[in-house]
Amino acid sequence: PYVVKAFSLFYTLNKDRLFGYLLRMTGNSQLALDLVQESFTRYLNRYGRNDLKKALLYTIARHAALDATRRRKMTGLDDEVRDFWQREPMPD
């Protein structure tokens, strides 16, 4: 029970600032919200609830944002290529 309360407090104290940090990195509020959730989830899965370090959380969040940016760039490029090949030919 104490560990759960400690992590809950850790979340409460850090979620808003982490959101702002991720919003500045991504420029997208919905993505930033998703990354806040992903960052805390990654933190829990990798480090558990015993070692609550803010710097580690921000490192995880930064990596999550970089991963998301790479995915978006790859997906965006794929969409552009697909759109190029699917467009109507130019009239003669």
C-alpha positions in Angstrom: 0.0 0.0 0.0 2.8 2.5 0.8 4.5 1.9 -2.5 1.3 2.5 -4.4 0.7 5.7 -2.5 4.3 6.8 -3.2 3.9 6.2 -6.9 0.5 7.9 -7.0 2.1 11.0 -5.4 5.1 10.7 -7.8 2.6 10.7 -10.7 0.5 13.6 -9.3 3.6 15.8 -8.7 5.1 15.2 -12.1 2.3 14.6 -14.7 1.6 18.3 -15.5 5.2 19.4 -15.9 6.0 16.2 -17.9 3.0 17.1 -20.2 4.4 20.6 -20.7 7.9 19.2 -21.5 6.4 16.7 -24.0 4.1 19.4 -25.5 7.2 21.6 -26.2 9.0 18.6 -27.7 6.1 17.5 -30.0 4.0 20.5 -30.5 0.9 18.3 -30.3 -1.2 18.2 -27.1 -2.9 14.8 -27.9 0.4 13.2 -28.6 1.9 14.8 -25.4 -0.9 13.3 -23.4 -0.4 9.9 -24.9 3.3 10.2 -24.2 2.8 11.1 -20.6 0.8 7.9 -20.1 3.4 5.9 -22.1 6.3 7.3 -20.1 4.8 6.4 -16.7 3.9 2.9 -18.1 7.4 2.4 -19.3 8.8 3.6 -16.0 6.6 1.1 -14.1 7.3 -1.8 -16.4 11.1 -1.2 -16.3 11.8 0.1 -12.8 8.7 -0.7 -10.7 7.5 1.5 -8.0 10.4 1.4 -5.7 12.9 3.7 -7.3 11.1 7.0 -8.1 13.5 9.4 -9.8 12.3 12.4 -11.7 15.4 12.5 -14.0 14.8 9.0 -15.0 11.2 9.7 -15.8 12.2 12.6 -18.1 14.8 10.5 -19.8 12.1 7.8 -20.5 9.7 10.6 -21.7 12.3 12.0 -24.0 13.0 8.7 -25.6 9.3 8.0 -26.0 8.9 11.4 -27.7 11.8 10.7 -30.0 10.3 7.2 -30.8 7.0 8.8 -31.6 8.6 11.5 -33.8 10.4 8.8 -35.8 7.2 6.8 -36.2 5.3 9.9 -37.3 8.0 10.8 -39.8 8.1 7.3 -41.2 4.3 7.1 -41.4 4.1 10.6 -42.9 6.6 9.6 -45.6 4.7 6.4 -46.3 1.5 8.4 -46.7 3.1 10.9 -49.0 4.5 8.2 -51.2 1.2 6.4 -51.3 -0.7 9.6 -52.1 1.8 10.4 -54.9 1.3 7.0 -56.6 -2.5 7.0 -56.1 -3.2 10.5 -57.5 -4.9 11.0 -60.8 -2.6 11.5 -63.8 -2.2 15.0 -65.0 -4.4 15.8 -68.0 -2.6 16.1 -71.4 
